[in-house]
Amino acid sequence: MIIQETILADGFAEPCESITRVAAVAVVRNPVAGCFVQDLSPLFEIGGQLGEMLMTRAVSMLVQSPISYGKAAIVGVDGDLEHGGAMIHPKLGKPMRAAVGGGKALIPSNSKIAAVGAPVDIPLGHKDEAWSFDHFDTMTVMVADAPRPNEIVLCMAVADGGRPLSRVGSGPIID
């Protein structure tokens, strides 16, 4: 599933430069749901394969070049939080970075266990500048009938801009 969101106005309803966010979402059966296993490599492979399949398509739907990205997973209740981490960490980053043409910064991520229909906030951050506060953002997505107890919802998001009317700047800021 691909979700495209276009922002044309800021929080004060004033027109702003267009910002497009796109999320690529896949629902997969969790091959290790319901049992403890030490070897999570099947989930590593699924994450990498889905990244290759979906990320280029998501980037192609942006109006401008990708500037920020993020990833998330929702694990069904028969799974373990580590199953989400296995989907989004070891092999998903490489195809995401390839699709956005960079990726010096860590890819922000989020993983949780939840029932059918739960939303997840995909954190977004600048692909090359980790301290670009103006690009810290989220895209909230959900699938109405997933994850079932033995499923995982894998989410990747890209954006061609930061928050509208951003005024925070860049860090680091020391309190």
SEPA-452527 format. One record per residue (C-alpha): x, y, z; residue in one letter; chain. Coordinates in nm, 4 decimals. Example, Ala and Ser with C-alpha at 12.3 -4.5 7.8 and 13.67 -1.06 7.14 Angstrom:
2
+----------+----------+----------+---+---+
:     east :    north :       up : r : c :
+----------+----------+----------+---+---+
:   1.2300 :  -0.4500 :   0.7800 : A : A :
:   1.3670 :  -0.1060 :   0.7140 : S : A :
+----------+----------+----------+---+---+
This chain:
175
+----------+----------+----------+---+---+
:     east :    north :       up : r : c :
+----------+----------+----------+---+---+
:   0.0000 :   0.0000 :   0.0000 : M : A :
:   0.1279 :   0.3472 :  -0.0851 : I : A :
:  -0.0025 :   0.6550 :   0.0957 : I : A :
:   0.0719 :   1.0006 :  -0.0445 : Q : A :
:   0.0119 :   1.3153 :   0.1583 : E : A :
:   0.0534 :   1.6685 :   0.0195 : T : A :
:   0.0758 :   1.9687 :   0.2497 : I : A :
:  -0.0185 :   2.3022 :   0.0950 : L : A :
:  -0.0823 :   2.5166 :   0.4049 : A : A :
:   0.0894 :   2.5701 :   0.7387 : D : A :
:  -0.0677 :   2.5372 :   1.0835 : G : A :
:  -0.2210 :   2.8842 :   1.0471 : F : A :
:  -0.3958 :   2.7891 :   0.7192 : A : A :
:  -0.1568 :   3.0085 :   0.5227 : E : A :
:  -0.0295 :   2.8724 :   0.1897 : P : A :
:   0.3198 :   2.7251 :   0.2083 : C : A :
:   0.5621 :   2.5615 :  -0.0287 : E : A :
:   0.4262 :   2.2196 :  -0.1209 : S : A :
:   0.5576 :   1.9301 :   0.0914 : I : A :
:   0.4907 :   1.5724 :  -0.0143 : T : A :
:   0.5190 :   1.2745 :   0.2185 : R : A :
:   0.4861 :   0.9171 :   0.0961 : V : A :
:   0.4604 :   0.6007 :   0.3028 : A : A :
:   0.5106 :   0.2529 :   0.1612 : A : A :
:   0.3383 :  -0.0053 :   0.3804 : V : A :
:   0.3464 :  -0.3850 :   0.3616 : A : A :
:   0.1660 :  -0.6433 :   0.5720 : V : A :
:   0.3497 :  -0.9753 :   0.6034 : V : A :
:   0.3040 :  -1.2977 :   0.7938 : R : A :
:   0.5430 :  -1.3157 :   1.0874 : N : A :
:   0.7240 :  -1.6492 :   1.0416 : P : A :
:   0.8331 :  -1.6565 :   1.4074 : V : A :
:   0.5097 :  -1.5395 :   1.5746 : A : A :
:   0.4054 :  -1.7341 :   1.8792 : G : A :
:   0.7441 :  -1.8804 :   1.9642 : C : A :
:   1.0827 :  -1.7728 :   2.0940 : F : A :
:   1.3643 :  -1.8087 :   1.8432 : V : A :
:   1.7179 :  -1.6765 :   1.8686 : Q : A :
:   1.7714 :  -1.6574 :   1.4909 : D : A :
:   1.5693 :  -1.3679 :   1.3492 : L : A :
:   1.7466 :  -1.3666 :   1.0103 : S : A :
:   1.4292 :  -1.4598 :   0.8178 : P : A :
:   1.2881 :  -1.1237 :   0.9302 : L : A :
:   1.6106 :  -0.9455 :   0.8284 : F : A :
:   1.5657 :  -1.0838 :   0.4760 : E : A :
:   1.1981 :  -0.9891 :   0.4540 : I : A :
:   1.2788 :  -0.6303 :   0.5565 : G : A :
:   1.5550 :  -0.5999 :   0.2960 : G : A :
:   1.3411 :  -0.7459 :   0.0181 : Q : A :
:   1.0466 :  -0.5187 :   0.0960 : L : A :
:   1.2757 :  -0.2166 :   0.1071 : G : A :
:   1.4003 :  -0.2949 :  -0.2420 : E : A :
:   1.0469 :  -0.3537 :  -0.3707 : M : A :
:   0.8744 :  -0.0513 :  -0.2206 : L : A :
:   1.1168 :   0.2321 :  -0.1514 : M : A :
:   1.1941 :   0.3285 :  -0.5115 : T : A :
:   0.8214 :   0.3493 :  -0.5809 : R : A :
:   0.7662 :   0.5713 :  -0.2775 : A : A :
:   1.0471 :   0.8079 :  -0.3811 : V : A :
:   0.9080 :   0.8260 :  -0.7365 : S : A :
:   0.5838 :   0.9710 :  -0.5986 : M : A :
:   0.7547 :   1.2745 :  -0.4438 : L : A :
:   0.7228 :   1.6051 :  -0.6286 : V : A :
:   1.0772 :   1.7123 :  -0.5423 : Q : A :
:   1.3915 :   1.5200 :  -0.4411 : S : A :
:   1.3735 :   1.3236 :  -0.1158 : P : A :
:   1.5140 :   1.5079 :   0.1843 : I : A :
:   1.3927 :   1.3062 :   0.4838 : S : A :
:   1.3067 :   0.9494 :   0.5671 : Y : A :
:   1.1973 :   0.7127 :   0.8412 : G : A :
:   1.0775 :   0.3596 :   0.9115 : K : A :
:   0.8480 :   0.1771 :   1.1534 : A : A :
:   0.6935 :  -0.1602 :   1.2287 : A : A :
:   0.3784 :  -0.2730 :   1.4046 : I : A :
:   0.4068 :  -0.6292 :   1.5321 : V : A :
:   0.0900 :  -0.8320 :   1.5916 : G : A :
:   0.0250 :  -0.9503 :   1.9471 : V : A :
:   0.1621 :  -1.3026 :   1.8904 : D : A :
:   0.4986 :  -1.1479 :   1.8038 : G : A :
:   0.7791 :  -0.9891 :   1.9998 : D : A :
:   0.9036 :  -0.6298 :   1.9872 : L : A :
:   1.2360 :  -0.7664 :   1.8637 : E : A :
:   1.0572 :  -0.8965 :   1.5524 : H : A :
:   0.9859 :  -0.5371 :   1.4516 : G : A :
:   1.3487 :  -0.4443 :   1.5139 : G : A :
:   1.4596 :  -0.7369 :   1.2990 : A : A :
:   1.2425 :  -0.6124 :   1.0120 : M : A :
:   1.3584 :  -0.2508 :   1.0217 : I : A :
:   1.7242 :  -0.2550 :   1.1237 : H : A :
:   1.9725 :  -0.5012 :   0.9709 : P : A :
:   1.8796 :  -0.4887 :   0.6013 : K : A :
:   1.6110 :  -0.2260 :   0.5417 : L : A :
:   1.8434 :   0.0741 :   0.5597 : G : A :
:   2.0545 :  -0.0085 :   0.2538 : K : A :
:   1.7676 :  -0.0051 :   0.0004 : P : A :
:   1.6197 :   0.3034 :   0.1666 : M : A :
:   1.9492 :   0.4926 :   0.1372 : R : A :
:   1.9927 :   0.3795 :  -0.2241 : A : A :
:   1.6448 :   0.5032 :  -0.3154 : A : A :
:   1.6955 :   0.8494 :  -0.1607 : V : A :
:   2.0429 :   0.8947 :  -0.3076 : G : A :
:   2.2253 :   0.9415 :   0.0189 : G : A :
:   2.1625 :   0.8720 :   0.3797 : G : A :
:   2.4534 :   0.9875 :   0.5921 : K : A :
:   2.2214 :   1.0224 :   0.8923 : A : A :
:   2.0665 :   0.7369 :   1.0846 : L : A :
:   1.7179 :   0.6483 :   0.9687 : I : A :
:   1.4721 :   0.7374 :   1.2475 : P : A :
:   1.2641 :   0.4373 :   1.3493 : S : A :
:   0.9816 :   0.3175 :   1.5679 : N : A :
:   0.8515 :  -0.0287 :   1.6500 : S : A :
:   0.5643 :  -0.1446 :   1.8664 : K : A :
:   0.3341 :  -0.4353 :   1.9415 : I : A :
:  -0.0315 :  -0.3601 :   1.8758 : A : A :
:  -0.3692 :  -0.4978 :   1.7777 : A : A :
:  -0.5501 :  -0.4751 :   1.4459 : V : A :
:  -0.6000 :  -0.1199 :   1.3224 : G : A :
:  -0.3420 :   0.0446 :   1.5460 : A : A :
:  -0.1707 :   0.3535 :   1.4038 : P : A :
:   0.2039 :   0.4034 :   1.4113 : V : A :
:   0.3991 :   0.7273 :   1.3930 : D : A :
:   0.6815 :   0.6963 :   1.1430 : I : A :
:   0.9502 :   0.9383 :   1.2620 : P : A :
:   1.1123 :   1.1444 :   0.9870 : L : A :
:   1.4560 :   1.3030 :   0.9879 : G : A :
:   1.6857 :   1.4641 :   0.7316 : H : A :
:   1.8615 :   1.1953 :   0.5300 : K : A :
:   2.2064 :   1.3559 :   0.5528 : D : A :
:   2.1940 :   1.6071 :   0.8400 : E : A :
:   2.1035 :   1.4375 :   1.1690 : A : A :
:   2.0768 :   1.7715 :   1.3512 : W : A :
:   1.8364 :   1.9424 :   1.1116 : S : A :
:   1.5604 :   2.0058 :   1.3642 : F : A :
:   1.3350 :   2.1528 :   1.0932 : D : A :
:   1.3100 :   1.8056 :   0.9394 : H : A :
:   1.2106 :   1.6223 :   1.2604 : F : A :
:   0.8545 :   1.5196 :   1.1810 : D : A :
:   0.6186 :   1.2230 :   1.1748 : T : A :
:   0.3781 :   1.0590 :   0.9352 : M : A :
:   0.1042 :   0.8576 :   1.1028 : T : A :
:  -0.0232 :   0.5517 :   0.9163 : V : A :
:  -0.2457 :   0.2540 :   0.9872 : M : A :
:  -0.3953 :  -0.0439 :   0.8109 : V : A :
:  -0.7561 :  -0.1024 :   0.9152 : A : A :
:  -0.7303 :  -0.4827 :   0.9221 : D : A :
:  -0.3682 :  -0.5344 :   1.0281 : A : A :
:  -0.1635 :  -0.6486 :   1.1998 : P : A :
:  -0.3427 :  -0.9674 :   1.2852 : R : A :
:  -0.1747 :  -1.1529 :   1.5732 : P : A :
:   0.0694 :  -1.3329 :   1.3411 : N : A :
:   0.1490 :  -1.0372 :   1.1116 : E : A :
:   0.3876 :  -0.7443 :   1.0930 : I : A :
:   0.3111 :  -0.4107 :   0.9283 : V : A :
:   0.6315 :  -0.2667 :   0.7819 : L : A :
:   0.6328 :   0.1066 :   0.7032 : C : A :
:   0.8845 :   0.3258 :   0.5217 : M : A :
:   0.8331 :   0.6967 :   0.4638 : A : A :
:   1.0026 :   0.9699 :   0.2617 : V : A :
:   0.9372 :   1.3417 :   0.2319 : A : A :
:   1.0565 :   1.6197 :   0.0044 : D : A :
:   1.0439 :   1.8862 :   0.2753 : G : A :
:   1.0463 :   1.9435 :   0.6483 : G : A :
:   0.7650 :   2.0767 :   0.8620 : R : A :
:   0.5718 :   2.3695 :   0.7155 : P : A :
:   0.6658 :   2.7036 :   0.8722 : L : A :
:   0.9568 :   2.5437 :   1.0587 : S : A :
:   1.1481 :   2.7856 :   1.2795 : R : A :
:   1.3630 :   2.5719 :   1.5088 : V : A :
:   1.6799 :   2.5538 :   1.2959 : G : A :
:   1.9729 :   2.3215 :   1.3451 : S : A :
:   2.1458 :   2.1849 :   1.6520 : G : A :
:   2.3017 :   2.0685 :   1.8580 : P : A :
:   2.1689 :   2.2904 :   2.1300 : I : A :
:   2.3198 :   2.2489 :   2.4750 : I : A :
:   2.0874 :   2.3310 :   2.7654 : D : A :
+----------+----------+----------+---+---+
